[in-house]
Amino acid sequence: MEVPKLKNIAILILVITNLCLLGLVLQRELQDRYFRWQARENAIQLLVQRKGVKLDEQEVPEEIQLLPQTVTRDLEQEGVLTAQLLGDGVQTENRGAGVYRYFNDKGSLQFHSDGTFSGQFHPGFFPVGENWEQGCRSVLEQMGFQSEWLETKGNALIFRQWWGEAPLFNQQVTLEISDGCVTAMTGGRRLIGEPVEDTTRHTVSPATALIEAYNGINALGYVCSRIDHITQGYISSTALNGPMMLTPVWRVSADTGEYQLNLVTGELTRVS
């Protein structure tokens, strides 16, 4: 047989082999998805039919969409975002222990390695206009803080940070307004850099999460008879001189209050 024909036959065999392997992979993926879906359905039926819990099936996520992340502090990005807000002539002061203060004639921002931050601004530089919420969000966006408004207390507005489509439940900041301008940022906590997937940690399945949430509520001494809403998001934590860890969680609103389920450890806590 001629060499070109042999090569064509070998190539054809390789193509067929690769297609067969791809088919096996797709079949396994479909099976895994079916098993996860079935487990979720069983968990829902267990709570609804056997435990008497009122629960809309649509409220239970079909997948755990958020993955654990780690965030390493990016000082260069920190300086760029500060310049976007304060403008030209920004000076930097290293205060030690991972604390940096940036300042010019408009005011100052101070950042810590654990993500906490604060700011003080001279009057007149950051007007918010008639719509305080929109004006404050515009100021935050200048320093890369994607946010949602939570509440207003007098002349102070509280915002929560988001990353992409996910809320960061314990990353917040309060903006203080005086004479129609932002004059301070207090109690702030923010992402210190760009999140990267943490492959050393893994999340539980939706079925496991739902059962853990129900059992956890009862273990805290509350009798759960209704689950109203489940919101996926992150909580952040930092070790001393270590990276920031973003852990996926469910915020579970039930008839007995609001709870937070750690989707890595399965631990449930009550949200005050």
C-alpha positions in Angstrom: 0.0 0.0 0.0 1.3 3.5 -0.8 2.7 5.6 2.0 0.2 8.5 1.5 -2.8 6.1 1.8 -1.3 4.7 5.0 -0.9 8.2 6.4 -4.5 9.0 5.6 -5.8 5.8 7.2 -3.7 6.6 10.3 -5.1 10.1 10.5 -8.7 8.8 10.1 -8.1 6.3 12.9 -6.9 9.1 15.2 -9.9 11.3 14.3 -12.3 8.5 15.0 -10.5 7.7 18.3 -10.6 11.3 19.4 -14.3 11.5 18.6 -15.0 8.4 20.6 -13.1 9.8 23.6 -15.0 13.1 23.3 -18.2 11.2 23.2 -17.3 9.4 26.4 -16.4 12.6 28.1 -19.7 14.3 27.1 -21.6 11.2 28.2 -20.0 11.3 31.6 -20.6 15.0 32.0 -24.3 14.5 31.1 -24.5 11.7 33.7 -22.9 13.8 36.3 -25.3 16.7 35.6 -28.3 14.3 35.8 -27.1 12.9 39.1 -26.6 16.4 40.6 -30.0 17.4 39.3 -31.6 14.3 40.8 -29.9 14.8 44.1 -31.2 18.4 44.2 -34.7 17.2 43.4 -34.5 14.6 46.1 -33.3 17.2 48.7 -36.1 19.6 47.8 -38.8 16.8 48.1 -37.3 15.7 51.4 -37.8 19.2 52.9 -41.1 19.9 51.3 -42.9 16.6 51.6 -41.3 15.0 54.7 -40.3 18.0 56.7 -43.2 20.3 55.8 -41.0 23.2 54.7 -42.5 25.7 52.3 -40.0 26.2 49.5 -40.2 27.4 45.9 -38.0 25.0 43.9 -36.9 28.0 41.7 -35.2 29.5 44.7 -32.7 26.7 45.0 -29.8 27.2 42.6 -29.3 24.4 40.1 -25.5 24.8 40.3 -23.0 26.3 42.7 -21.8 29.0 40.2 -19.2 30.7 42.4 -15.8 29.2 42.9 -13.4 29.8 45.8 -10.9 32.6 45.0 -7.7 34.1 46.4 -6.6 37.7 46.1 -3.1 39.0 46.3 -2.6 42.7 47.1 -1.8 44.8 44.1 0.0 48.0 45.2 0.4 49.2 41.6 -3.4 48.9 41.0 -4.0 50.6 44.4 -2.0 53.6 43.3 -3.7 53.8 39.9 -7.2 53.7 41.4 -6.2 56.3 43.9 -5.0 58.6 41.1 -8.2 58.1 39.3 -10.1 59.4 42.3 -7.8 62.1 43.7 -6.2 63.2 40.4 -2.7 64.6 39.8 0.0 65.2 42.4 -0.8 62.2 44.6 1.9 61.5 47.2 2.5 58.2 48.9 3.3 57.6 52.5 4.3 54.1 53.7 3.2 53.9 57.3 4.5 50.4 57.9 2.7 47.1 58.6 1.2 47.2 55.1 -0.5 50.5 55.6 -0.2 53.1 52.8 -1.6 56.6 52.7 -2.1 58.5 49.5 -2.9 62.2 49.6 -3.0 65.5 47.6 -4.9 68.8 47.9 -8.2 67.0 47.4 -7.8 64.7 50.4 -6.4 61.4 51.3 -7.0 57.6 51.2 -5.5 55.0 53.5 -5.3 51.3 52.6 -4.4 48.3 54.8 -3.2 44.9 53.7 -6.4 43.2 54.9 -8.6 45.3 52.6 -9.8 47.9 55.1 -9.6 51.5 54.0 -10.8 55.0 54.8 -10.7 58.4 53.2 -10.9 62.1 54.1 -11.7 64.7 51.5 -11.7 68.5 51.4 -15.2 70.1 50.9 -16.3 70.8 47.4 -14.2 68.3 45.4 -16.7 65.3 45.2 -20.3 66.7 44.8 -23.1 64.1 44.7 -25.9 66.2 43.2 -29.5 65.7 44.1 -29.4 62.0 43.8 -27.0 61.0 46.6 -27.1 57.3 45.9 -26.1 57.8 42.2 -23.5 60.5 43.1 -21.8 58.3 45.8 -21.7 55.3 43.5 -20.0 57.4 40.8 -17.3 58.4 43.3 -16.8 54.8 44.3 -16.6 53.6 40.7 -13.7 56.0 40.2 -11.7 53.9 42.6 -12.8 50.6 41.1 -15.4 49.8 43.8 -18.4 48.3 42.0 -21.3 48.6 44.5 -24.9 48.5 45.5 -26.6 50.8 47.9 -27.7 49.2 51.2 -29.2 52.0 53.4 -29.0 55.6 54.3 -28.5 56.8 57.9 -28.9 60.6 58.2 -26.0 62.0 56.1 -24.3 58.7 55.6 -24.9 56.1 52.8 -23.7 52.5 53.1 -22.7 50.5 50.1 -21.7 46.9 49.5 -19.0 45.9 47.0 -19.7 43.5 44.1 -17.3 41.4 42.0 -18.8 40.7 38.7 -22.3 39.4 39.3 -21.6 38.4 42.9 -22.1 40.4 46.1 -19.2 40.5 48.6 -21.3 40.4 51.7 -18.8 41.7 54.2 -17.1 44.2 51.9 -18.8 47.5 52.7 -18.1 51.2 53.0 -19.9 54.2 54.4 -19.8 57.6 52.6 -20.5 60.7 54.6 -22.1 63.7 53.0 -21.7 67.3 54.0 -23.0 70.3 52.0 -23.8 68.1 49.1 -20.3 66.6 48.8 -18.6 63.4 49.9 -16.2 64.3 52.8 -15.3 60.9 54.2 -15.2 57.2 53.7 -15.3 55.1 56.8 -15.6 51.4 57.8 -14.4 50.5 54.3 -13.3 47.0 53.2 -12.5 46.2 49.5 -10.8 43.8 47.2 -7.1 44.2 47.3 -6.4 42.9 43.8 -7.7 40.6 41.1 -9.3 37.4 42.3 -7.8 34.1 41.0 -9.5 30.7 41.3 -8.3 28.7 44.3 -8.2 25.1 43.2 -7.3 23.8 46.6 -10.8 24.4 47.9 -14.0 22.9 46.6 -17.7 23.6 47.1 -20.5 21.3 48.1 -23.3 20.4 45.8 -26.7 22.3 45.8 -28.3 19.2 47.4 -25.8 19.1 50.2 -26.0 22.8 50.7 -29.8 22.8 51.0 -29.8 20.0 53.6 -26.9 21.6 55.5 -28.8 24.9 55.7 -32.0 23.2 57.0 -30.1 21.1 59.6 -27.9 24.1 60.6 -31.0 26.3 61.3 -32.5 23.6 63.5 -29.2 23.0 65.2 -29.1 26.6 66.2 -32.4 26.1 68.0 -34.8 27.4 65.4 -37.7 25.5 63.8 -37.5 26.2 60.1 -40.9 25.9 58.3 -40.3 28.2 55.3 -37.3 29.2 53.1 -38.1 32.3 51.2 -34.9 33.2 49.2 -31.4 32.0 48.6 -28.7 34.4 47.3 -25.3 33.3 46.2 -22.3 35.5 47.0 -18.9 35.7 48.7 -17.4 36.5 52.1 -13.8 37.6 52.4 -11.2 36.8 55.1 -7.4 37.5 55.4 -4.7 35.9 57.5 -1.8 37.9 58.9 0.4 39.0 55.9 -1.5 36.4 53.7 -3.7 36.7 50.7 -7.4 37.5 50.9 -9.7 34.5 50.6 -13.1 34.7 48.9 -15.4 31.9 50.0 -18.7 31.2 48.2 -21.7 31.4 50.5 -25.5 31.2 50.4 -27.5 33.9 52.2 -30.7 32.0 53.2 -33.8 34.0 54.1 -36.2 31.9 56.2 -39.2 32.4 58.5 -36.8 32.5 61.5 -34.4 35.0 60.1 -31.4 35.2 57.8 -28.5 32.8 57.7 -25.2 32.3 55.9 -24.0 29.0 54.7 -20.3 28.4 53.9 -20.3 26.4 50.7 -16.9 25.0 51.3 -17.2 23.9 54.9 -21.0 23.6 55.2 -21.0 25.7 58.3 -24.1 27.8 58.9 -24.2 31.0 61.0 -27.0 33.4 61.7 -26.7 36.9 60.2 -27.3 39.6 62.7 
